[in-house]
Amino acid sequence: MSLSAFDLFFLVKELQFLVGAKVDKVYHQEDDLILVLHKGGKHLLKITPSALFLTSQKFEPRSPTPLCMFLRKRLSQAKLTTVEQLGFERIVEIVFTKQETFHLIIELFSHGNVLLCDKDRTILAALHTQQWRHRTLKAGESYQPPPLQKSPLALKAADLTSFSKSLVKTLATEYSLGGKYAEEVCLHAKVPKEAVKLSDGEMKRLLRAIKALAAKTPQPGLQGADAVPFKLHSLDAPFVPYVTLSAAIEHLPAAPKPDTARLKAETILRKQKEKLAELEQEAGDSRAKGDLIYKNYAYVQEILDAIKAAREKDFSWDEIAKRLKTRGVHLKNKKVEVELD
């Protein structure tokens, strides 16, 4: 499961109790980071490419990677001072202070990334070096977030007059609600999710439904393949309650790992089939053209002979083109165009 911006909205609220905790250890295992925090006991904060959550799972410590050593040196015994969601994005920022201030920025989209920045947001270390058209994530670069989307919590009636696509798709993508919460809001507001235009009454109900959803008291659990902060009536799946949203996320069924070798082979085969179909089409077109020329060989040869004779008599190409045009033959850029039946 990939956490949506709305999931993070509730998860960040849940993690506020960690403010004041101190970093004891940092572990790095493949694409995952684990921060061991102490505040009235030990808390393990696990960061994966698509989620972060408190975990109770035991893990085998491995030889520290260079990134792990770098993070330990900067964050060991540092105090966690803030946990915030950046705008209404799938980005969480955790600030630590020791002699210096560090910003741990967690991006939970695309392939995921974790970046350690200094107080000026200059990147000191990155889990992955990434390059986009408008930003670069690597050590030495200033951290720039992606273009921030509109927050559903800042929506006004003027924003809801009409949509280029359906209401549910607009809420899900342009306002970062995600599919399941967009469906839930439409259901609670009693507004058709496929609507592209709303009445004043529908707008008001929709705005109230969004605010009510954001203000709802969490009662987290698992519902189908989703960890949710409360039961969603738009999801047709049994609801299993958990004490925390973190616990629900931790107990999500593991997604089967893709068979990368098979996927690669299927991609190659698909491209080869597409290329073969393209070549067969070209071959068919060429055969048809050849058959047509052969059928009209005498006529084509007559035209070519006429052009050759005209050139030998020093006729200009413009003069030749005018004479050929009377016979329904066009000469463009010294190329002959003939309509053949």
C-alpha positions in Angstrom: 0.0 0.0 0.0 1.1 3.5 -0.8 0.0 6.1 1.8 -2.1 8.9 0.4 -1.8 12.5 1.5 -4.9 12.1 3.6 -3.5 9.0 5.3 -0.4 11.0 6.1 -2.5 13.8 7.5 -3.8 11.5 10.2 -0.5 9.6 10.7 1.4 12.8 11.3 -1.1 13.7 14.0 -0.7 10.2 15.6 3.1 10.6 15.6 3.1 13.9 17.5 3.8 12.1 20.8 7.3 11.4 19.5 8.2 15.1 19.9 11.0 15.3 22.5 12.2 11.7 21.7 16.0 11.2 21.3 17.6 9.2 18.5 19.4 6.1 19.8 20.3 4.2 16.6 19.8 4.3 12.9 19.6 1.2 10.7 19.6 1.0 6.9 18.3 -2.1 5.2 18.0 -2.0 1.4 15.4 0.8 0.7 14.2 0.9 4.4 15.4 3.1 7.3 14.7 2.4 10.9 15.1 5.1 13.6 15.3 3.8 17.1 13.8 6.6 19.3 13.5 6.8 23.1 10.8 8.6 25.0 9.3 6.8 27.9 10.4 3.6 26.2 11.8 2.5 22.8 10.0 3.3 19.6 11.0 2.0 16.2 10.1 4.3 13.3 10.3 2.4 10.0 10.5 4.4 6.8 9.9 2.5 3.5 9.6 3.8 -0.1 5.8 4.1 0.3 5.1 4.5 4.0 6.3 5.2 7.5 5.0 3.7 10.7 6.0 2.6 14.2 6.9 -1.1 14.1 7.1 -3.8 16.8 8.8 -6.2 14.4 12.3 -7.5 15.3 15.0 -7.2 12.7 18.5 -8.4 12.4 21.1 -5.6 12.5 23.5 -5.7 9.6 26.8 -4.1 8.9 26.1 -0.4 8.6 26.1 1.1 5.1 27.9 4.5 4.4 24.5 6.2 4.5 23.7 4.6 7.8 27.1 5.7 9.3 26.5 9.2 8.0 23.0 9.4 9.6 24.2 7.9 12.9 27.0 10.5 13.2 24.6 13.4 12.7 21.5 12.2 14.4 22.6 10.0 17.4 21.3 11.6 20.6 19.6 14.3 18.6 16.2 15.5 19.9 13.1 15.1 17.6 11.5 18.6 17.7 8.8 18.5 15.0 7.0 16.0 12.7 5.1 17.8 9.9 3.4 17.0 6.6 4.6 19.3 3.9 1.5 21.1 2.6 -1.0 18.4 1.8 1.7 16.3 0.0 3.0 12.8 0.5 6.0 14.3 2.1 6.9 14.2 5.9 9.5 16.4 7.4 11.1 15.5 10.8 13.4 18.1 12.5 16.1 17.0 14.8 18.3 19.3 17.0 21.7 18.6 18.6 24.5 21.1 18.2 23.0 21.6 14.8 19.6 21.4 13.3 18.8 18.7 10.7 15.8 18.1 8.5 14.9 14.5 7.6 12.7 14.8 4.5 10.7 11.7 3.6 9.1 11.5 0.1 6.5 8.8 -0.2 5.8 8.9 -4.0 7.4 7.6 -7.1 10.2 5.2 -5.9 10.4 7.0 -2.5 13.3 8.9 -1.0 14.8 10.0 2.3 17.0 13.1 2.5 19.0 14.6 5.3 19.3 18.4 5.0 20.9 21.0 7.1 19.1 24.0 8.7 19.2 25.8 5.3 17.7 22.8 3.5 20.9 22.0 1.7 20.9 18.2 1.1 23.7 16.4 3.0 22.8 12.9 2.1 20.1 11.1 0.0 18.9 7.5 0.0 18.6 7.9 -3.8 20.0 10.4 -6.2 17.1 11.5 -8.4 16.8 13.9 -11.3 13.7 15.7 -12.6 13.3 18.5 -15.0 12.8 21.1 -12.3 14.7 19.6 -9.4 17.7 17.5 -8.5 18.0 15.4 -5.3 21.6 14.8 -4.4 24.1 15.9 -1.8 25.1 19.6 -2.2 21.8 20.7 -3.9 19.2 22.8 -2.2 16.1 20.8 -1.4 13.2 21.8 -3.6 9.9 20.0 -3.2 7.8 19.1 -6.3 5.1 21.7 -7.3 2.6 21.7 -4.4 -0.9 20.6 -5.2 -4.0 22.4 -3.9 -5.1 21.3 -0.4 -8.7 20.0 -0.1 -8.8 21.7 3.3 -8.4 25.1 1.6 -11.1 24.5 -0.9 -13.7 27.2 -1.4 -17.0 27.3 -3.2 -15.4 29.2 -6.1 -13.1 26.2 -6.7 -16.1 23.9 -7.2 -18.1 25.6 -9.9 -17.2 23.1 -12.7 -14.5 20.5 -13.6 -12.8 19.4 -16.7 -13.2 15.8 -15.5 -15.6 14.2 -13.0 -15.8 15.5 -9.4 -14.4 12.3 -7.9 -11.3 12.4 -10.2 -10.8 16.1 -9.6 -10.8 15.6 -5.8 -8.6 12.5 -6.0 -5.9 14.0 -8.3 -6.0 17.8 -8.3 -6.7 18.1 -4.5 -4.7 15.2 -3.3 -7.6 13.3 -1.6 -6.8 10.0 -3.3 -9.4 7.7 -4.7 -10.9 6.2 -1.6 -11.3 9.5 0.3 -12.7 11.3 -2.8 -15.4 8.5 -3.0 -16.1 8.8 0.7 -16.5 12.6 0.6 -19.0 12.3 -2.4 -20.9 9.6 -0.6 -21.2 11.7 2.7 -22.1 14.9 0.8 -24.7 13.0 -1.3 -23.3 14.5 -4.5 -23.0 12.4 -7.7 -19.3 11.5 -8.0 -19.4 11.7 -11.8 -20.7 15.3 -11.7 -18.9 18.0 -13.7 -21.0 20.9 -12.4 -22.4 21.4 -8.9 -25.3 23.4 -7.5 -24.8 25.9 -4.6 -26.3 23.4 -2.2 -24.0 20.5 -3.5 -21.0 22.8 -3.1 -21.8 23.6 0.5 -22.5 19.9 1.4 -19.2 18.9 -0.2 -17.1 21.5 1.7 -18.8 20.4 4.9 -18.1 16.7 4.2 -14.4 17.4 3.6 -14.0 19.4 6.8 -16.0 16.7 8.8 -13.7 14.0 7.4 -10.6 15.9 8.4 -11.9 16.5 11.9 -13.1 13.0 12.5 -11.7 11.2 15.6 -9.4 8.4 14.4 -10.5 4.8 15.0 -8.0 3.1 12.7 -8.1 -0.3 11.2 -7.6 -2.5 8.1 -10.3 -2.4 5.5 -9.5 -4.8 2.6 -6.1 -3.9 1.3 -6.1 -0.5 2.9 -5.0 0.9 6.3 -7.5 3.6 7.2 -7.9 6.1 10.1 -11.5 5.1 10.4 -14.0 2.9 8.6 -14.9 4.1 5.1 -18.4 3.5 3.9 -17.3 3.8 0.3 -15.1 0.7 0.7 -17.0 -2.6 0.3 -14.7 -4.6 2.6 -14.7 -5.9 6.2 -13.2 -3.5 8.8 -10.7 -4.9 11.3 -9.9 -2.3 14.1 -6.3 -1.6 15.3 -5.2 0.6 18.2 -3.1 2.9 15.9 -2.9 3.7 12.3 0.8 2.6 12.5 -0.2 -0.8 13.7 -2.8 -1.1 10.8 -0.1 -0.1 8.3 2.4 -2.6 9.8 -0.1 -5.5 9.5 -1.1 -4.8 5.9 -0.8 -8.0 3.8 2.6 -8.0 2.0 2.2 -7.3 -1.7 3.7 -10.0 -3.8 7.0 -9.1 -5.3 6.9 -8.6 -9.0 8.7 -11.2 -11.1 11.1 -8.7 -12.7 12.7 -11.2 -15.1 9.3 -12.3 -16.4 8.1 -8.6 -16.7 11.3 -7.7 -18.6 10.8 -10.7 -21.0 7.2 -9.8 -21.5 8.1 -6.2 -22.3 10.7 -7.3 -24.8 8.3 -9.7 -26.4 5.6 -7.1 -26.7 8.0 -4.6 -28.3 9.2 -7.3 -30.8 5.6 -8.1 -31.7 4.8 -4.4 -32.2 7.9 -4.0 -34.4 7.0 -7.2 -36.4 3.5 -5.9 -37.0 4.9 -2.6 -38.2 7.4 -4.3 -40.6 4.6 -6.5 -42.0 2.5 -3.4 -42.6 5.4 -1.7 -44.4 6.1 -4.8 -46.4 2.4 -5.0 -47.4 2.3 -1.4 -48.4 5.5 -1.8 -50.5 4.1 -4.9 -52.3 1.0 -3.0 -53.1 3.0 -0.1 -54.5 5.2 -2.5 -56.5 2.2 -4.3 -58.0 0.6 -1.0 -59.0 3.8 0.2 -60.7 4.2 -3.2 -62.5 0.6 -3.0 -63.7 1.1 0.5 -65.1 4.8 0.0 -66.1 4.3 1.2 -69.7 2.6 4.4 -68.6 5.2 5.2 -65.9 8.0 4.5 -68.4 6.4 6.8 -70.9 6.4 9.6 -68.4 10.0 9.1 -67.4 11.0 9.0 -71.0 9.2 12.3 -71.7 10.9 14.0 -68.8 14.3 12.7 -70.0 13.7 14.0 -73.5 12.5 17.4 -72.2 15.7 17.7 -70.1 17.9 16.8 -73.1 16.2 19.7 -75.0 17.1 22.0 -72.0 13.5 22.5 -70.9 13.4 23.9 -67.3 11.8 21.9 -64.5 9.0 24.5 -64.3 8.2 24.0 -68.0 8.2 20.3 -67.6 5.9 20.5 -64.6 3.4 22.6 -66.6 3.4 20.2 -69.5 3.0 17.1 -67.2 0.2 18.8 -65.3 -2.0 18.7 -68.4 -1.7 14.9 -68.3 -2.6 14.7 -64.6 1.0 14.2 -63.5 2.5 16.4 -60.8 6.2 17.2 -60.5 7.3 18.5 -57.1 10.9 19.1 -56.1 12.0 16.9 -59.1 9.8 14.1 -57.8 7.0 12.7 -60.0 3.6 12.1 -58.5 1.2 9.9 -60.5 -2.2 8.7 -59.5 -2.4 5.0 -60.6 -5.5 2.8 -60.6 
